[in-house]
Amino acid sequence: MMMSVSFRVFRAVDEPESCQRFIEGHRKVLEIFGITMITSNKASWTTHKNTFVILVESLTDGRPSGGARLQIVDSELALPVEEAVGKVDAKIHAVVKEHADEAATGEVCGLWNSREIAGYGIGSAYLTRAVIALARRLKVKTLFALCAPATVKTAEKAGFLIERSLGDNGFFNYPKLDLVATAMVIEDTADLSRATPDNQSFIEATEAHPVQNRVEKGPKGEILVEYDLSLDGIDDI
């Protein structure tokens, strides 16, 4: 029987219980890698109106299986990439502000998936492009991301570029000295030309039909995903 999950979007402030399930699932994954403190795992985003959450849930038992967040710049809460990178390169604040002064700007953050669905591409490829589709629907022009080495290629395939003006040519030691993170950006989500054809077609199809079922293929095999990125009941930013 094929594994099956759902992708469901909501505004963080609308579903505090779902936010806590997201946080707990993410925390467990981080602990596997010996990471106990990380800026994006703070709970401050749960009361932030301009944070949107995509929660991945098992269609078998409803357990949270992964997730990601789209946090949009405003005066209330700094982006996680600003908090993380700002400790070693304060230039990040000016870079974010420059984009935010021009148009809506946000960050893909908090990506994770459970061990049960590891290897299906959920926690990197499919969540990344789902957040990009969500950002486009919310008229967010610029998207930042802070990527682990294993996800840099995935981000590039989705259209991200390394922000080489920051850190050591875009690279930082984060969240621990023995780990490396890469600052990345899509300067204009309306331009999908840097994304691979499969990512382009997914993002465009999801914009047109935010509620759909797809069989996705990852290194470990196929998985059925029920997408609901419709934003029903969610006002624009």
C-alpha positions in Angstrom: 0.0 0.0 0.0 1.4 3.4 -1.0 2.2 5.8 1.8 0.0 8.8 1.8 0.1 12.3 3.4 -1.7 15.6 3.1 -0.2 19.1 2.7 -2.4 21.7 4.5 -1.8 25.4 4.8 -3.0 27.7 7.6 -2.1 31.1 9.1 -0.2 30.4 12.3 -2.4 32.5 14.6 -5.5 30.6 13.5 -4.4 27.2 14.7 -2.3 27.2 17.9 -2.7 23.5 18.4 -1.5 22.7 14.9 1.5 25.0 15.5 2.4 23.0 18.7 2.3 19.8 16.7 4.6 21.3 14.1 7.0 22.5 16.8 7.1 19.1 18.6 7.7 17.2 15.3 10.5 19.6 14.3 12.1 19.4 17.7 12.3 15.6 17.6 14.0 15.7 14.2 16.5 18.3 15.3 17.4 16.3 18.4 18.3 13.3 16.2 21.1 15.5 14.9 22.1 16.8 18.3 20.6 20.3 17.7 18.6 21.5 20.7 18.6 25.3 20.1 17.7 26.9 16.8 16.2 30.3 16.0 13.5 28.9 13.7 12.2 26.6 16.4 11.3 29.4 18.7 7.6 29.7 19.4 7.3 33.5 18.6 6.1 32.8 15.1 3.0 31.1 16.4 1.5 34.5 17.3 2.7 36.2 14.2 -0.1 37.1 11.7 2.2 37.0 8.7 3.5 33.5 9.3 1.8 30.8 7.2 2.3 27.1 7.9 2.2 24.1 5.7 1.7 21.0 7.9 2.3 17.5 6.5 0.0 14.9 8.1 -0.3 11.2 7.6 -3.5 10.2 6.0 -3.4 6.9 7.8 -3.3 8.2 11.4 -3.2 12.0 11.3 0.3 12.2 12.8 2.4 15.3 11.8 5.0 14.0 9.3 6.7 17.2 8.3 6.2 20.9 7.6 7.5 24.3 6.5 6.7 27.9 7.2 6.5 31.0 5.0 7.3 34.0 7.2 6.7 37.4 5.7 8.7 40.5 6.7 7.0 43.1 8.9 7.9 45.3 11.9 6.8 42.6 14.4 9.1 39.7 13.8 12.6 39.4 12.2 13.1 36.6 9.7 14.9 33.6 11.1 17.7 34.1 8.6 18.2 37.6 10.1 18.5 36.2 13.6 20.8 33.4 12.5 23.1 35.2 10.0 23.0 38.5 11.9 25.2 37.0 14.6 28.1 36.7 12.2 27.2 39.2 9.4 25.1 42.2 10.3 24.8 43.0 6.6 21.8 40.5 6.3 19.5 43.2 7.9 20.3 45.7 5.2 19.9 43.1 2.4 16.5 42.0 3.7 15.4 45.6 4.2 16.4 46.5 0.7 14.1 43.9 -0.7 11.3 44.5 1.8 11.2 48.2 1.0 10.5 47.3 -2.6 7.9 44.5 -2.3 6.6 41.8 0.0 9.6 39.7 1.2 9.6 36.4 3.2 11.5 33.3 4.1 11.1 29.6 3.6 11.9 28.2 7.0 11.5 25.4 9.5 11.5 22.6 6.9 11.4 19.1 8.4 10.1 15.6 7.9 9.7 12.6 10.2 11.8 9.5 9.9 8.8 7.6 8.6 8.7 9.6 5.3 12.5 10.4 5.1 13.7 9.7 1.5 10.5 10.6 -0.2 11.5 14.2 -0.9 8.8 15.7 1.3 11.0 17.6 3.7 13.0 19.3 1.0 11.9 19.2 -2.6 8.1 19.1 -2.3 7.8 21.5 0.7 10.2 24.0 -0.9 8.2 24.3 -4.1 4.9 24.3 -2.2 6.0 27.3 -0.2 7.1 29.0 -3.4 3.7 28.5 -4.9 2.1 29.8 -1.7 4.4 32.9 -1.7 3.3 33.7 -5.3 -0.3 33.4 -4.4 0.3 35.8 -1.5 2.2 38.2 -3.8 5.5 37.7 -1.9 8.2 38.7 -4.4 11.5 37.9 -2.6 12.1 34.6 -0.7 15.1 33.9 1.5 16.2 30.5 2.8 19.0 29.2 5.0 19.9 25.7 3.8 21.9 22.8 5.1 24.5 21.4 2.7 22.2 18.5 1.8 19.4 20.8 0.6 21.4 23.5 -1.3 21.0 21.6 -4.6 17.3 21.1 -4.0 16.9 24.8 -3.4 18.8 25.6 -6.5 16.5 23.3 -8.5 13.6 25.3 -7.1 15.1 28.6 -8.4 17.1 29.8 -5.4 20.6 31.3 -5.8 23.3 31.5 -3.1 23.4 35.0 -1.6 27.2 35.4 -2.0 27.3 39.0 -0.6 26.8 37.5 2.9 29.1 35.6 5.2 31.9 33.6 3.5 30.6 33.7 0.0 27.2 32.8 1.2 28.3 30.2 3.8 28.0 30.3 7.6 28.7 28.0 10.6 25.2 27.5 11.9 23.5 26.2 14.0 26.7 24.8 15.5 30.4 25.5 14.7 30.8 22.1 13.0 27.7 22.6 10.7 27.6 24.8 7.6 24.5 26.7 6.4 24.1 28.6 3.1 22.1 31.8 2.7 20.0 31.6 -0.5 17.4 33.8 -2.2 14.8 34.0 -5.0 14.7 37.7 -5.9 11.5 37.5 -7.9 9.1 34.6 -7.4 7.3 35.6 -10.6 10.4 34.5 -12.6 10.6 30.8 -12.5 13.3 30.6 -15.2 16.0 29.4 -12.9 13.9 26.5 -11.6 13.9 23.1 -13.2 11.0 22.3 -15.6 9.3 19.9 -13.1 9.4 22.6 -10.4 8.1 25.2 -12.8 5.2 23.0 -13.9 4.3 22.1 -10.3 4.3 25.7 -9.0 2.2 26.9 -12.0 -0.2 23.9 -11.7 -0.6 24.5 -7.9 -1.3 28.1 -8.4 -4.1 27.2 -10.9 -5.3 24.3 -8.8 -4.3 24.6 -5.2 -6.4 21.6 -4.2 -5.2 18.4 -6.0 -3.8 14.9 -5.4 -0.5 13.9 -6.9 1.7 10.8 -6.8 5.2 12.2 -6.1 8.4 10.3 -6.7 11.4 10.5 -4.4 14.6 8.5 -3.9 12.7 6.0 -1.7 9.8 5.5 -4.0 6.3 6.9 -4.6 4.1 8.7 -2.1 0.5 10.0 -2.6 0.2 13.7 -1.6 -3.2 15.4 -1.1 -2.4 19.1 -1.5 -4.7 21.8 0.0 -3.0 25.2 -0.5 -6.2 27.0 -1.2 -6.0 29.6 1.5 -9.8 29.4 2.0 -10.7 31.7 4.9 -7.3 33.4 4.9 -7.2 37.1 4.1 -4.3 38.4 2.0 -1.4 39.9 3.8 
